[in-house]
Amino acid sequence: MQVRNLSKAFGGVRAVDDISFDLAAGELLALIGPNGAGKSTTFNMVGGQLPATTGSVRLDGHELVGMRP
């Protein structure tokens, strides 16, 4: 999975700002931070429950942003 330049804005507030990472098959990745840092928002965008404002999520070369969960 490749996540590139993923951002989410709620009005004028940027909950997630330009996050990028790669995740290989079988690899574990931790996303840590304080309350309100955008962790849940990031997972919700990657999983398709929340639309991203900008950026892309790709799995095996297929774009996932905009697809239904």
N, C-alpha and C positions, 0 to 999 in steps of 0.2 A: 504494500500500500504506500502511496505517495501523497502526502498532504503538502500543498504549496500555497503560501501567502493567504491562509485562511483568516478571515476577519468577520466579526459580527458586531453591528451597531444597533442599539436600541435608542432611536431618536438621536440625540447628540452624544450618547454615551457609548464608547467602544468597549464592549465586554471582552472581546478577543481581538488582538491587533497583530496581523501578519505572522501567524505561526506556521512553521514548515517543519516536517519531519518525514523520515522513511521508516517503514516497519516491514521487515522481511518475514516470510512464512516461518512460523515457529518461534519467532523472537518475542520477548516480553519487553514492554516499554512502560515506564511509570511517568505519570503527569502529576507533579506535586506543586503545591502552592497554598497560600492562606485562603481563608474564606473570601469569596468574591473575586478570586483571581481569574475566573473564566474556565475552570476545569470542566464543569458539567456542561457548559455551553459548547466547549470544544467537542466533547464526546457526543453531544446531541447533534452537532453539525456533521461530524464524521459518520454517525449512524443514520443520518437522513431525517431525524425527527424535527430538526430546526434548519431552515434554509440559511446558507451563508450569505453575507453581504458581498464578499469578494473571495476569490481563491478557488482552488480545485482540490478534489479528493479523487484519486485514481486507484483502481484495483485491476491488476493485470492489463493496464493500458486503457481501461474503460473509465470514462468520467462518471462519477457518482453524484456530484452536486446537481440538484434539480430532480433527481430520481426519487420515487416514493420508497419509504423504508420497506 
